[in-house]
Amino acid sequence: MTNFNFNNKRFILLENSKNGKVNSDTVFDYQHDGNLVTADYHGGTVKYGKIIARLEGAELNMLYQCLTMDNELKAGKALAKITLNKHNKMRLKLDWQWLTAEGTTGTSEYVEM
């Protein structure tokens, strides 16, 4: 089993459902301590966002929140499956759900820079 290390890793979006808020200009800066994984994110459509997650094997159980450039305050939850690509960089495939207002669901995929 691979031991994933998110400390000081940066991720960008590969694809997102149309009801997602992040875009290709959003950057995620991760930190890692034991099974606690956190990230700050910003750029593109997001003024500032924060992720807190629990690492469980090859999955991240996440809660996230952000303030968009349109001044919307959003929050959600996601389960991210972690894999490695051919360049040994982590990929995250998320199944997510908004917890604010609409409660819609979607998928997104991210890659380590």
Helices and strands as residue ranges (DSSP letters): E 10-16, E 27-33, E 36-43, E 46-56, E 59-68, E 73-84, E 90-98, E 105-112
